[in-house]
Amino acid sequence: MIRRQPSLITIASEETISFLMVSTDGRFQTLANLPLEGFIDGSVKAADLPKSALQSVNRLLVVPDYWMGSRFDEFQARKTSVITAFIERKLKLEQPTLTQAGDFYHYAVVQDQDHRQQLYTFYLQEEIAYRLYRRLETLGISPLRMTTPAQVWQAKLGEMVEDFSHKGIGFIHLGETDCFLYFFFMGQFLFSRNIQIPDTEGDASQIYNLLNYEINQSFYLYSQKTKSAVDSLFMLAPDASAVDQLTELLGREVQELPSLQTAPGIPDEAMACPSCRVFTAPDLTRNGEHYLSYRPLKNELAWRPVQWAGIAVGLFLAVLLTVESGALYLWSGSVDRQMIELTSIASEPPEMALQDISQALDEITRELERPSGSGTLMRTLLAMPDGVSVRKISLDVSGTPVLNMEAVVDADNPDAFKAMLAVFLNQLNQRFNLKPNALQEKDVSIQLDRSEGDGRKPVYQINFGFEIS
């Protein structure tokens, strides 16, 4: 049994780097807190990290917001090669000292209020981020993905706020000693601000006046960057009265977000940045477009499923051909015995010998006409369109040859599934010459599997069989 490697989450702040292990029940375990500069320059050795961290898969590296930059460009092309060439050229021109800037970015194609296509790019822009990645790479724990607290909030708010991708959204995260302001445009992170909360000795009005001033300044900056206004403002605060206080001071509605923490958060002993404290394991492991990856590593990981699929098909064919070779060997022995028997009947009357020879030739002909396993499998694989994956295939040649198949169809909706199934059946009819008794949709048993959760698209399972000649 293959043991799954444990998952590691790495969180970097301006001064420290924390290594957290994610358990199967979604809890965080703090493995180490190290000074960031000492870790990067090598004065903190690998021996200072527990073996469990060095033997884990580093799923995610969270870095401060300002370590990443973002930009919007009006761009009409949609071809991936054109987009990536444009982005990499821009990054090299704007960050000439960062020679690997073209390897650390992610993009999304969005539309603004005037339905013009915009290219949104976020990328590493601080040298310390590159140094940290290389240090982790040296230790063999390169992060598969990188993000920031603002990008995590983008994913969370995108699931909670209606029309998030078409509005200007502001979010206030008020803590005990810090307040974080996040602003989003067309569903993408625009900028953030960190406000230190002064010690007012219990006078909360001074804090709200400070926030009122800073938020209004941020509104002005937002309008300069986007030529539009913030449509909705949300707030998460330990004190429920904070929403009413800011609503009155700002003269506009501030909407309260309910408590978002439905699973254990980051423990207090982890010296993670304050903006990450409320994040849970599902927050930091959810799928989405709010990550960037080292592009050579990303390309390697993208091809890995294809490589494993090729190995699996190769092994399956090797086993099948081995079985077929053994069957042919046994059959050839039977033919040899029949030929010996034929040579021993010379004393019999000629008409009896001819009858025995005719029967032997008929049996040999029937054996040769049986469909071969490798040929049948090859015709089946050639008939499969993209999106159809075989789970089980069997060929019964004890009587009339019958091919039974179980497969999975990857389709986004019922119409796409029906179209893909029709193509598959049509190609099988052509490959196996089934015109007299052509396969139809009614001959196929269809099941819809949602056992992996409603959040994923449905899995269509099909099961059918047919006679071949």
matplotlib code that plots the C-alpha trace (Angstrom):
import matplotlib.pyplot as plt

x = [0.0, 1.3, 1.5, 0.4, 2.9, 1.8, 0.9, 2.9, 1.8, 4.5, 3.6, 6.1, 5.8, 8.2, 10.3, 9.5, 8.6, 6.3, 6.0, 2.6, 1.4, -2.2, -3.6, -6.4, -9.0, -8.1, -6.1, -2.8, 0.3, 3.1, 6.4, 8.8, 9.0, 12.2, 13.7, 13.1, 16.4, 18.4, 16.5, 17.1, 20.8, 21.5, 22.5, 19.5, 20.4, 18.2, 18.8, 16.7, 13.7, 12.1, 12.3, 8.6, 8.7, 11.6, 9.7, 6.4, 4.9, 4.9, 1.4, 1.4, 3.6, 1.7, 3.7, 2.8, 0.6, 3.2, 5.6, 3.2, 2.3, -0.8, -1.8, -4.7, -4.0, -6.5, -5.6, -7.7, -5.9, -7.0, -4.3, -2.2, 1.1, 0.4, -0.7, 2.3, 4.7, 3.2, 3.3, 6.8, 8.1, 6.3, 7.7, 11.3, 11.0, 9.6, 11.7, 15.1, 16.9, 14.7, 15.9, 13.3, 10.3, 8.9, 8.6, 6.5, 3.2, -0.5, -3.1, -6.9, -8.9, -11.8, -14.3, -14.8, -18.0, -17.8, -17.4, -13.8, -11.5, -8.9, -5.8, -5.2, -1.7, -0.3, 3.4, 6.3, 7.9, 10.1, 13.6, 13.2, 10.4, 12.7, 15.4, 12.9, 11.7, 15.3, 16.1, 13.0, 14.0, 17.5, 15.9, 13.7, 10.4, 9.6, 6.0, 3.7, 1.7, 2.1, -0.4, -1.1, -3.7, -5.5, -5.7, -7.2, -9.8, -10.6, -11.5, -13.5, -15.4, -16.0, -18.1, -20.0, -20.7, -23.2, -21.8, -18.4, -16.7, -18.8, -18.6, -16.1, -15.7, -14.0, -13.4, -12.3, -10.8, -10.5, -8.3, -7.0, -3.9, -4.2, -6.8, -6.4, -8.2, -8.6, -10.1, -11.1, -12.0, -13.8, -13.4, -9.6, -7.4, -6.4, -4.5, -4.5, -3.5, -2.3, -3.3, -1.8, -4.4, -3.2, -3.6, -6.5, -7.0, -10.6, -11.7, -12.9, -14.0, -10.4, -10.0, -13.2, -12.2, -8.8, -10.4, -12.9, -10.0, -7.9, -10.9, -11.8, -8.2, -8.4, -11.6, -9.8, -6.9, -9.4, -11.1, -7.7, -6.7, -10.1, -11.9, -14.9, -16.2, -16.4, -19.9, -20.1, -18.2, -18.0, -16.5, -15.3, -14.7, -14.7, -17.1, -20.5, -21.0, -18.0, -20.2, -22.7, -20.0, -18.3, -21.7, -22.5, -19.0, -18.6, -22.2, -22.7, -23.7, -21.1, -22.3, -21.3, -19.8, -20.7, -18.0, -16.2, -14.2, -16.0, -12.8, -9.7, -7.6, -3.9, -2.7, -1.4, 2.1, 2.6, 4.2, 2.2, 1.2, -2.0, -4.0, -3.7, -4.9, -8.5, -7.6, -8.5, -7.1, -10.0, -9.2, -5.6, -6.2, -9.3, -9.0, -9.2, -7.3, -5.8, -2.4, 0.7, 3.3, 6.8, 6.1, 8.6, 7.3, 3.7, 4.4, 6.0, 3.1, 0.6, 2.2, 2.5, -1.1, -0.5, 2.7, 1.0, -1.8, 0.7, 2.5, -0.9, -2.0, 1.4, 1.3, -2.3, -1.3, 1.8, -0.3, -2.9, -0.3, 1.4, -1.9, -2.7, 0.8, 0.2, -3.1, -1.6, 1.1, -1.4, -3.5, -0.4, 0.3, -3.2, -2.8, 0.5, -1.2, -4.0, -1.4, 0.3, -3.0, -3.6, -0.4, -1.2, -4.4, -2.7, -4.1, -7.6, -9.7, -9.1, -12.6, -12.3, -8.9, -10.3, -13.3, -11.0, -8.8, -11.8, -13.0, -9.5, -9.3, -12.8, -11.7, -8.5, -10.5, -12.9, -9.9, -8.3, -11.5, -11.8, -11.1, -7.7, -7.6, -5.0, -6.8, -10.1, -8.5, -6.8, -10.0, -11.8, -9.1, -9.1, -12.9, -12.7, -13.1, -11.5, -13.3, -14.1, -12.0, -12.2, -12.5, -13.0, -13.0, -13.5, -13.6, -15.6, -14.7, -16.2, -19.1, -20.1, -17.4, -18.8, -17.0, -18.2, -17.1, -17.4, -16.3, -16.5, -17.5, -16.2, -18.9, -20.0, -23.7, -26.2, -26.2, -22.4, -22.6, -25.2, -23.1, -19.9, -21.8, -23.2, -19.7, -18.3, -21.1, -20.9, -17.1, -17.5, -20.2, -17.7, -14.6, -16.4, -18.7, -21.9, -24.2, -26.8, -27.0, -25.6, -25.1, -27.6, -28.1, -30.8, -28.2, -26.1, -26.6, -26.0, -25.4, -24.7, -22.2, -22.1, -20.5, -17.5, -19.6, -22.1, -19.3, -17.8, -19.3, -21.2, -19.4, -21.3, -20.7, -21.7, -21.8, -22.6, -21.7, -22.0, -21.2, -18.2, -17.1]
y = [0.0, 3.4, 5.8, 9.3, 12.0, 14.5, 18.1, 21.1, 24.7, 27.4, 31.0, 33.8, 37.2, 40.1, 38.6, 34.9, 31.7, 29.1, 25.5, 23.9, 20.3, 19.7, 16.6, 14.4, 16.1, 19.5, 20.7, 22.6, 21.4, 23.9, 22.2, 25.2, 28.9, 30.4, 33.8, 34.6, 36.2, 33.5, 30.8, 32.4, 33.1, 29.6, 30.5, 28.4, 24.9, 22.1, 20.3, 23.0, 21.7, 18.4, 15.5, 15.4, 18.8, 17.8, 14.6, 16.4, 17.8, 21.6, 22.3, 26.1, 29.1, 32.2, 35.4, 39.1, 40.9, 43.4, 40.6, 40.2, 42.8, 42.9, 44.7, 45.1, 45.4, 45.8, 42.8, 41.2, 38.0, 34.8, 32.4, 31.1, 31.4, 35.1, 36.0, 34.4, 36.0, 39.4, 39.0, 37.7, 40.5, 43.1, 41.6, 41.5, 45.1, 46.3, 44.1, 43.9, 42.9, 39.9, 37.5, 34.8, 37.1, 35.3, 32.1, 33.3, 34.7, 33.8, 35.5, 35.6, 37.0, 39.2, 41.8, 45.3, 47.2, 48.2, 44.5, 45.1, 42.3, 42.8, 40.7, 40.5, 39.3, 38.8, 38.0, 38.1, 41.5, 41.3, 39.8, 38.2, 36.1, 34.6, 34.0, 32.2, 30.0, 29.0, 28.2, 25.9, 24.3, 23.6, 21.8, 19.7, 21.3, 23.6, 24.9, 23.6, 26.9, 30.4, 33.0, 35.9, 36.6, 38.9, 36.2, 33.8, 36.4, 36.8, 33.1, 33.2, 36.4, 35.1, 32.3, 34.5, 37.8, 37.9, 39.2, 39.5, 39.3, 42.3, 44.7, 46.9, 45.3, 46.5, 44.3, 45.4, 42.8, 44.3, 42.5, 43.3, 45.2, 45.5, 46.3, 45.0, 46.7, 44.7, 46.0, 44.0, 45.0, 42.7, 39.8, 40.3, 41.6, 45.3, 46.4, 46.1, 48.2, 47.4, 49.8, 49.6, 50.0, 52.5, 51.9, 54.2, 53.0, 51.9, 54.8, 53.0, 56.3, 57.2, 53.8, 54.3, 57.9, 56.6, 53.8, 56.3, 58.5, 55.5, 54.0, 57.3, 57.6, 54.1, 55.0, 57.8, 55.5, 52.9, 55.4, 56.5, 53.0, 51.8, 55.0, 53.6, 53.5, 50.8, 49.3, 47.3, 47.3, 44.3, 43.9, 41.2, 42.4, 40.9, 43.6, 43.6, 47.4, 48.2, 47.8, 50.3, 52.7, 52.7, 52.9, 56.1, 57.6, 56.7, 57.7, 54.4, 50.9, 48.5, 44.9, 42.5, 39.1, 36.2, 34.2, 32.4, 30.0, 26.6, 24.6, 25.0, 28.0, 28.5, 27.9, 30.7, 29.1, 29.6, 33.0, 33.6, 37.0, 38.4, 38.5, 34.7, 33.9, 33.2, 30.9, 27.2, 24.2, 24.3, 28.0, 27.2, 24.1, 25.0, 25.0, 28.2, 30.8, 32.6, 30.9, 31.1, 28.3, 28.1, 27.6, 24.9, 22.9, 23.6, 22.2, 19.1, 18.5, 19.0, 16.2, 13.8, 12.4, 11.8, 9.9, 7.8, 7.1, 6.0, 3.7, 2.2, 1.5, 0.0, -2.4, -3.4, -4.1, -6.0, -8.3, -8.7, -9.6, -12.1, -13.8, -13.9, -15.3, -18.1, -19.0, -19.1, -21.4, -23.8, -23.7, -24.4, -27.5, -28.7, -28.2, -30.1, -33.1, -33.0, -33.0, -36.1, -37.9, -37.1, -38.6, -41.8, -42.6, -43.7, -47.2, -45.9, -45.7, -42.5, -41.2, -41.5, -39.7, -36.9, -36.5, -36.2, -33.7, -31.6, -31.6, -30.6, -27.8, -26.5, -26.4, -24.6, -22.1, -21.4, -20.8, -18.4, -16.5, -15.7, -12.1, -11.4, -9.6, -7.0, -6.2, -5.7, -3.5, -1.4, -0.8, 0.1, 2.6, 4.2, 4.6, 6.5, 10.3, 12.8, 12.8, 9.0, 6.9, 3.1, 1.6, -2.1, -4.0, -7.8, -10.1, -13.4, -15.8, -18.9, -18.8, -15.9, -13.2, -10.5, -7.3, -5.8, -2.3, 0.0, 3.6, 7.1, 10.2, 13.6, 16.0, 19.4, 18.9, 16.3, 17.8, 17.5, 13.9, 12.9, 14.4, 12.6, 9.3, 9.5, 10.1, 7.1, 4.7, 5.8, 5.2, 1.8, 0.9, 1.8, 0.2, -3.2, -3.0, -3.3, -1.8, -4.6, -4.4, -0.9, 0.2, 2.8, 5.0, 2.6, -0.3, 1.7, 1.6, 5.1, 6.0, 9.5, 9.5, 12.4, 10.6, 12.9, 15.9, 18.3, 20.9, 18.9, 18.3, 15.0, 11.8, 9.8, 6.1, 3.9, 0.1, -1.9, -4.9, -6.1, -9.1, -8.8, -10.8]
z = [0.0, -1.0, 1.9, 1.2, 2.1, 4.8, 3.7, 4.7, 4.8, 5.0, 6.1, 5.7, 7.4, 7.4, 10.2, 10.6, 8.6, 10.1, 9.1, 9.7, 9.2, 8.2, 9.9, 8.4, 10.6, 9.3, 12.3, 12.1, 14.0, 14.3, 13.4, 13.6, 13.8, 12.4, 11.7, 8.1, 7.2, 9.1, 7.2, 3.9, 4.3, 5.6, 9.1, 10.2, 9.1, 7.8, 11.1, 12.8, 10.9, 12.1, 9.7, 9.3, 7.6, 5.3, 4.3, 3.6, 0.4, 0.7, -0.7, -0.2, 0.6, 1.9, 1.7, 2.6, 0.1, -1.0, -2.1, -5.1, -7.6, -9.8, -13.0, -15.5, -19.2, -22.0, -24.2, -26.9, -27.6, -25.9, -27.2, -24.3, -26.1, -27.1, -23.5, -21.8, -24.3, -23.6, -19.8, -19.7, -21.9, -19.6, -16.4, -17.8, -18.9, -15.5, -13.3, -15.1, -11.9, -11.3, -14.0, -13.1, -13.1, -16.1, -14.1, -11.2, -12.3, -12.9, -15.1, -15.6, -18.5, -17.3, -18.6, -17.2, -16.9, -20.6, -21.6, -22.7, -22.3, -19.5, -18.8, -15.0, -13.9, -10.4, -9.9, -7.5, -7.2, -4.2, -4.3, -0.9, -2.3, -4.9, -2.3, 0.0, -2.9, -3.8, -0.1, 0.1, -3.2, -1.8, 1.2, -1.2, 0.0, -2.9, -2.6, -5.2, -5.0, -3.7, -2.6, -0.2, 2.5, 0.0, -2.6, 0.0, 0.9, -2.8, -3.0, 0.2, -0.7, -4.2, -2.7, -0.3, -2.2, -5.0, -8.3, -6.7, -10.2, -11.5, -8.6, -6.8, -3.3, -0.2, 2.9, 6.4, 8.6, 12.1, 14.7, 18.1, 17.1, 13.3, 10.7, 7.1, 4.2, 1.0, -2.3, -5.3, -8.8, -11.3, -8.9, -8.7, -5.9, -6.5, -3.4, 0.4, 3.4, 6.9, 9.7, 13.1, 15.8, 18.5, 22.2, 23.1, 26.7, 26.0, 23.8, 20.7, 19.0, 18.2, 16.4, 14.4, 13.5, 12.3, 10.2, 8.8, 7.6, 6.2, 4.4, 2.7, 1.6, 0.2, -1.7, -3.4, -4.3, -5.6, -7.9, -9.3, -10.2, -11.6, -12.6, -10.7, -7.1, -4.5, -4.8, -1.5, 1.7, 4.1, 7.5, 9.9, 13.5, 17.0, 18.1, 16.4, 17.1, 14.9, 11.8, 13.0, 14.1, 10.7, 8.8, 10.7, 10.2, 6.5, 5.6, 3.7, 4.5, 5.9, 5.7, 8.4, 7.5, 9.8, 11.5, 8.8, 10.9, 10.7, 11.3, 13.6, 12.6, 12.9, 16.5, 18.6, 18.9, 15.2, 14.6, 11.4, 10.2, 12.0, 8.7, 8.4, 11.9, 10.9, 8.0, 8.2, 6.4, 3.8, 3.2, 2.4, 0.3, -1.8, -5.6, -7.5, -9.6, -6.6, -6.7, -8.7, -9.3, -10.5, -14.1, -14.9, -11.9, -13.0, -16.5, -15.0, -12.7, -15.6, -17.6, -14.6, -15.0, -18.7, -17.9, -15.3, -17.7, -20.3, -17.9, -16.8, -20.4, -21.2, -18.3, -19.2, -22.8, -21.7, -19.4, -22.2, -24.8, -22.3, -21.7, -25.4, -26.1, -23.6, -25.1, -28.6, -27.3, -25.9, -29.1, -31.2, -29.1, -29.8, -33.5, -33.5, -31.8, -34.4, -37.2, -35.7, -35.5, -39.1, -40.2, -38.2, -40.1, -43.4, -42.9, -42.9, -46.0, -48.1, -47.6, -43.8, -43.8, -46.0, -43.6, -40.5, -42.3, -43.3, -39.6, -38.4, -41.0, -39.9, -36.3, -37.2, -39.3, -36.4, -34.0, -36.4, -36.9, -33.1, -32.5, -30.8, -27.5, -28.6, -31.8, -30.0, -27.3, -30.0, -31.9, -28.7, -27.7, -31.1, -31.0, -27.6, -28.0, -25.6, -22.2, -22.1, -19.7, -19.5, -16.1, -17.1, -20.3, -20.8, -23.9, -23.6, -26.4, -24.9, -27.4, -29.6, -28.8, -26.5, -25.5, -22.1, -21.1, -18.1, -18.7, -17.3, -19.4, -18.3, -19.2, -17.8, -18.4, -19.8, -23.3, -23.5, -22.2, -24.8, -27.6, -26.4, -25.9, -29.4, -30.9, -28.9, -30.0, -33.6, -33.7, -32.1, -34.7, -37.5, -35.9, -35.2, -38.3, -36.2, -38.9, -38.7, -34.9, -34.3, -30.7, -29.6, -26.5, -25.2, -25.1, -22.6, -18.8, -17.5, -13.8, -12.3, -9.5, -7.1, -4.2, -4.1, -3.1, -4.7, -5.2, -8.1, -11.5, -11.9, -13.0, -15.7, -15.6, -18.6, -18.9, -22.0, -24.1, -27.7, -29.9, -32.2, -35.2]

ax = plt.figure().add_subplot(projection="3d")
ax.plot(x, y, z, "-o")
ax.set_aspect("equal")
plt.show()
